[in-house]
């Protein structure tokens, strides 16, 4: 039986009901003024549209962190049919699972992403990154996304999953990313069919004994777990392969792109990474600050209320969507002094870029290591560069959850 919530309580009379239209219009390009308005005026802001499920936007650090572990929020997309985008039949993975199912699925993939095992990939990451920069060594124009971040991050997750080299292509990456592009229409549907076919070929190959000569070959391990013990269903297997390919590529690609833009806009901070003798932990600390400053995940993944939740004098009703604004929490001045200032030496830095609690990003160690390799190498190998166009003309990819540049074109000075 549904739980009956109290009627929603009105906002205090001195608070505007909605953010200014100009901030709303600009939030895909620069969400931070919009986030600042929410934190100040409406830390629990609801968007209601006729015929659609209400969406609550939670913007303050302490609220976001607390709700990331709140069992009154469910990750099951079946509670709001049609809301979660993505290929049909590919949503049965650990990001969209509660309780025991989440624990079971996470346990199956966890061993491939433990920090000790990920650390062993550092020479391989450096080798691949170096080869990519070799290709553009004499180019006057470089795109950090297409020339470096996209192929690097996809190669790494392919190595872990055991995806053969023949499928590690720009075309595969484009197909993958098209499945989560809002408004892609027929193109997205075609990409979904192509991706499902690709995953079926991969899984069949593992069953036929096609194992990667190097790397972890996590997909082969998942196939064995399903075939030998039934620990993962066929739909979950497909969905998990899709999830890992997507987030292993998309999140870290955004980290590299967003981070390089921040460094180019703050040359004094970038110099800390190119000094002859950077202090202990300098690079690792810099990556944490870049994660905080312009988080590659803008909003936490899907959650909806499984029971009423009281927050800031308002009631989130059962069945309503709750959007936890990671990007806003990471710019909350109550948690981070001078939150809009990039400070590569910031400490402490308990950002929420990878989430918090049971759904903490399983690939965090890999993303951190790729950033620690990529940023010093990019700054060193590219040499003096500048943006090929003004920063406010850069294109950001349309996305519901992620925040990432479509391209980051540079010219050598």
C-alpha positions in Angstrom: 0.0 0.0 0.0 1.4 3.4 -0.9 2.6 5.6 2.0 0.5 8.8 2.2 2.8 11.9 2.6 1.9 15.1 4.2 0.8 17.9 1.7 3.9 19.7 0.4 4.8 22.7 2.5 5.1 26.1 0.8 8.3 28.0 0.4 8.9 30.9 2.8 7.3 34.0 1.4 10.6 35.8 0.8 12.0 33.0 -1.5 11.4 33.1 -5.2 9.5 30.0 -6.4 11.9 29.4 -9.3 15.5 30.3 -10.3 15.9 33.2 -12.7 15.4 32.2 -16.3 18.8 33.4 -17.4 20.5 31.0 -14.9 18.3 28.1 -16.1 19.1 28.8 -19.7 22.8 28.9 -19.1 23.1 25.9 -16.8 24.2 23.4 -19.5 27.2 25.5 -20.3 27.9 26.9 -16.8 25.8 25.4 -14.1 27.6 27.0 -11.2 25.7 30.3 -10.9 22.5 28.2 -11.1 23.8 25.9 -8.3 24.7 28.9 -6.2 21.2 30.3 -6.4 19.7 26.9 -5.4 22.0 26.6 -2.4 21.2 30.1 -1.2 17.4 30.3 -1.9 16.0 26.8 -2.5 18.3 23.9 -1.2 15.4 21.5 -1.9 13.9 22.8 -5.2 11.2 20.9 -7.0 10.4 21.0 -10.7 6.8 20.0 -11.5 5.6 19.6 -15.1 2.1 18.4 -16.2 2.1 14.7 -16.8 5.6 14.2 -15.5 7.0 12.9 -12.2 8.3 15.7 -10.0 12.1 16.1 -9.8 13.7 17.5 -6.6 17.1 19.2 -6.9 19.2 18.9 -3.7 22.1 21.3 -3.8 23.9 21.6 -0.5 26.9 19.4 0.4 25.6 18.1 3.8 22.2 17.2 2.3 23.7 15.5 -0.8 26.2 13.5 1.2 23.5 12.4 3.7 21.0 11.4 1.0 23.7 9.4 -0.9 23.4 6.9 1.9 19.7 7.2 2.7 17.9 3.9 2.3 14.6 5.9 1.7 16.0 6.6 -1.8 15.8 3.7 -4.3 17.9 3.2 -7.4 15.4 1.0 -9.1 14.3 2.7 -12.4 11.2 0.6 -12.6 9.7 2.9 -9.9 9.5 5.7 -12.6 9.0 3.9 -15.9 10.5 5.7 -18.9 12.5 8.2 -17.0 16.0 6.6 -17.1 17.5 6.9 -20.6 19.5 4.2 -22.2 19.1 1.0 -24.3 16.2 -1.2 -23.4 17.4 -4.2 -21.6 20.7 -2.7 -20.5 19.6 -1.1 -17.2 20.0 -4.2 -15.0 23.3 -3.3 -13.5 24.7 -2.3 -10.1 24.1 1.4 -10.6 20.3 0.7 -10.9 20.0 -1.9 -8.1 19.1 -1.7 -4.4 20.2 -3.8 -1.5 21.1 -7.4 -2.0 21.2 -7.2 -5.9 23.5 -4.2 -5.7 25.8 -6.0 -3.2 25.8 -9.2 -5.4 26.6 -7.4 -8.6 29.2 -5.1 -7.1 31.1 -8.1 -5.6 31.4 -9.7 -9.0 33.3 -6.7 -10.5 35.0 -5.3 -7.4 38.2 -7.3 -7.6 39.1 -5.9 -11.0 39.1 -2.3 -9.6 40.8 -2.6 -6.3 43.5 0.1 -6.0 46.4 -2.4 -5.7 45.4 -4.0 -9.0 44.7 -0.7 -10.8 48.2 0.6 -9.7 49.7 -2.1 -11.8 48.3 -0.5 -14.9 50.3 2.7 -14.5 53.1 1.8 -17.0 50.4 0.8 -19.6 48.5 4.0 -19.1 51.7 6.0 -19.6 52.6 4.0 -22.7 49.2 4.6 -24.4 49.1 8.2 -23.4 52.7 8.7 -24.8 51.8 7.1 -28.1 48.7 9.3 -28.5 50.8 12.4 -27.9 53.4 11.2 -30.3 50.7 11.4 -33.0 50.1 15.1 -32.5 53.7 16.1 -31.6 54.1 18.2 -34.7 50.5 19.3 -35.1 49.7 23.0 -34.8 46.1 22.1 -33.7 45.2 19.6 -31.0 41.9 18.5 -29.6 42.4 17.2 -26.1 39.1 15.2 -26.3 39.3 13.4 -29.7 43.1 13.2 -29.9 43.8 12.1 -26.3 41.1 11.8 -23.6 38.6 9.7 -25.6 41.0 7.1 -27.0 43.0 6.9 -23.8 40.1 6.3 -21.5 38.3 3.8 -23.8 41.6 1.8 -24.3 41.9 1.5 -20.5 38.4 0.2 -19.9 38.6 -2.1 -22.9 41.8 -3.6 -21.4 40.1 -4.3 -18.1 37.0 -5.8 -19.7 39.0 -7.8 -22.3 37.5 -6.1 -25.3 39.6 -7.0 -28.4 41.6 -4.4 -30.2 39.5 -4.6 -33.3 36.6 -3.1 -31.4 38.6 -0.3 -29.8 37.7 2.3 -32.4 36.3 5.8 -32.7 33.2 4.3 -34.3 32.6 2.1 -31.2 33.1 5.0 -28.9 30.6 7.1 -31.0 28.0 4.3 -30.9 28.4 4.0 -27.1 28.1 7.7 -26.4 25.1 8.0 -28.8 23.0 5.8 -26.5 23.0 8.5 -23.8 22.7 11.6 -25.9 19.4 13.4 -25.2 17.4 14.2 -28.2 19.3 11.9 -30.5 16.0 10.2 -31.6 16.4 7.6 -34.4 20.2 7.9 -34.2 20.2 6.8 -30.6 17.9 3.9 -31.3 20.2 2.7 -34.1 23.2 3.1 -31.8 21.4 1.0 -29.1 20.8 -1.8 -31.6 24.4 -1.7 -32.8 25.7 -1.7 -29.2 23.5 -4.7 -28.2 24.8 -6.6 -31.2 28.4 -5.7 -30.3 27.9 -6.9 -26.7 26.3 -10.1 -27.8 29.4 -10.8 -30.1 31.7 -10.0 -27.2 29.9 -12.3 -24.8 29.7 -15.1 -27.3 33.5 -14.7 -28.0 34.2 -15.2 -24.3 32.1 -18.3 -24.2 34.0 -19.6 -27.2 37.3 -19.1 -25.3 38.4 -15.8 -26.8 40.4 -14.3 -23.9 42.5 -11.2 -23.9 46.2 -11.9 -23.9 46.8 -9.0 -21.6 44.7 -7.1 -19.1 42.2 -8.3 -16.5 39.5 -9.7 -18.9 36.7 -8.9 -16.4 34.1 -9.8 -19.0 35.3 -13.4 -19.3 35.1 -13.7 -15.5 31.6 -12.4 -15.5 30.6 -14.9 -18.2 32.0 -17.7 -16.1 30.2 -16.5 -13.0 26.9 -16.6 -14.9 27.5 -19.9 -16.7 28.9 -21.8 -13.7 27.0 -20.5 -10.7 24.2 -18.3 -12.0 25.6 -15.4 -10.0 24.6 -13.0 -12.8 21.8 -13.3 -15.3 22.2 -12.8 -19.0 20.4 -9.4 -18.9 22.6 -8.4 -16.0 25.7 -9.5 -17.8 24.9 -7.5 -20.9 23.9 -4.5 -18.8 27.1 -4.7 -16.6 29.3 -4.8 -19.7 27.5 -1.8 -21.1 27.7 0.1 -17.8 31.5 -0.5 -17.4 32.3 0.5 -20.9 30.2 3.7 -20.6 31.3 5.0 -17.2 34.9 3.8 -17.6 35.1 5.9 -20.7 32.8 8.8 -20.2 33.6 9.8 -16.6 37.4 9.9 -17.0 37.2 11.5 -20.4 35.3 14.3 -18.8 37.8 14.5 -15.9 40.7 15.0 -18.4 38.8 17.5 -20.6 37.3 19.6 -17.7 40.6 19.4 -15.8 42.7 20.6 -18.8 40.3 23.5 -19.4 40.6 24.5 -15.7 44.4 24.3 -15.9 44.5 26.4 -19.1 42.4 29.0 -17.4 44.6 29.0 -14.3 48.2 28.9 -15.5 49.6 29.7 -12.1 48.0 26.5 -10.7 49.1 24.5 -13.8 52.7 25.5 -13.1 52.6 23.5 -9.9 52.4 20.4 -12.0 55.3 21.3 -14.2 57.8 22.4 -11.6 61.0 20.4 -11.7 60.4 19.0 -8.2 56.7 18.9 -7.3 56.2 18.0 -3.7 54.9 14.7 -2.4 51.3 14.2 -3.3 51.2 17.2 -5.5 49.8 15.4 -8.6 47.4 13.3 -6.6 46.1 16.3 -4.7 45.8 18.2 -8.0 43.6 15.5 -9.4 41.3 15.6 -6.4 40.9 19.4 -6.8 40.2 19.1 -10.5 37.5 16.5 -9.7 36.0 18.9 -7.2 36.3 22.1 -9.2 34.4 20.9 -12.3 33.1 17.5 -11.5 32.8 15.1 -14.4 29.5 13.9 -12.9 27.2 16.9 -12.5 24.2 15.0 -11.0 24.2 11.7 -9.1 22.6 8.8 -11.0 18.9 8.0 -10.7 17.2 7.9 -7.3 13.6 8.2 -6.3 11.9 8.3 -3.0 10.7 5.0 -1.6 9.2 6.8 1.4 8.4 10.4 2.2 11.4 12.6 3.1 11.3 15.9 5.0 13.9 18.4 4.0 14.1 22.1 4.6 10.5 22.3 5.6 9.3 20.5 2.4 8.1 17.0 1.8 9.5 14.8 -1.0 6.8 12.3 -1.7 7.1 8.6 -2.4 7.8 8.0 -6.1 9.2 11.4 -6.8 12.7 11.7 -8.3 15.5 13.1 -6.3 18.5 14.6 -8.1 21.5 15.0 -5.9 23.6 17.8 -7.5 27.2 16.6 -7.1 28.6 19.6 -9.0 26.8 22.0 -6.6 27.8 20.1 -3.4 31.4 20.4 -4.5 31.1 24.2 -4.7 29.4 24.6 -1.4 31.1 27.4 0.6 29.9 25.8 3.9 32.2 22.9 3.1 35.0 24.3 0.9 36.5 27.8 1.6 36.5 29.9 -1.5 34.8 27.2 -3.4 34.9 28.9 -6.8 38.7 29.2 -6.6 40.9 26.4 -8.1 43.5 25.5 -5.6 45.6 22.4 -6.4 46.9 22.3 -2.9 43.5 22.3 -1.3 43.3 20.2 1.9 41.1 18.7 3.2 39.2 18.0 0.0 36.4 15.6 0.7 34.6 16.1 -2.6 31.7 14.0 -3.8 32.8 13.6 -7.4 32.7 9.8 -7.0 29.7 9.8 -4.9 29.6 8.5 -1.3 28.4 5.4 0.5 27.4 2.0 -1.0 27.2 3.4 -4.6 30.7 5.1 -4.4 32.1 4.9 -7.9 33.7 1.5 -8.4 36.2 2.9 -11.0 37.5 5.7 -8.8 41.0 4.3 -8.5 41.3 3.9 -12.3 40.0 7.5 -12.9 42.4 8.9 -10.4 45.4 7.1 -11.8 44.6 8.1 -15.4 44.3 11.7 -14.3 47.6 11.5 -12.4 49.3 10.2 -15.5 47.5 12.4 -18.0 47.7 15.9 -16.6 51.5 16.2 -16.1 52.1 14.5 -19.4 49.8 16.7 -21.3 51.3 19.9 -19.9 54.8 18.7 -20.6 54.3 17.3 -24.1 51.9 19.9 -25.5 54.2 22.8 -24.4 52.8 26.3 -24.7 49.2 26.1 -25.9 46.1 28.2 -25.7 42.4 27.7 -26.4 41.6 27.8 -30.1 38.3 29.7 -29.3 37.0 31.6 -26.3 36.0 29.4 -23.4 32.4 30.6 -23.5 32.2 29.3 -27.1 33.2 25.7 -26.2 30.6 23.1 -26.7 29.4 20.9 -23.8 27.9 17.6 -24.6 24.1 17.4 -23.8 23.7 15.0 -20.9 21.4 14.4 -17.9 24.1 13.3 -15.4 27.5 13.9 -16.8 29.4 17.2 -17.5 31.9 17.0 -20.3 33.2 19.0 -23.3 32.4 17.8 -26.8 35.8 19.1 -27.8 38.7 21.1 -26.4 40.6 22.5 -29.4 44.0 24.0 -28.7 46.6 25.8 -30.8 50.3 25.8 -30.1 51.8 29.2 -29.3 
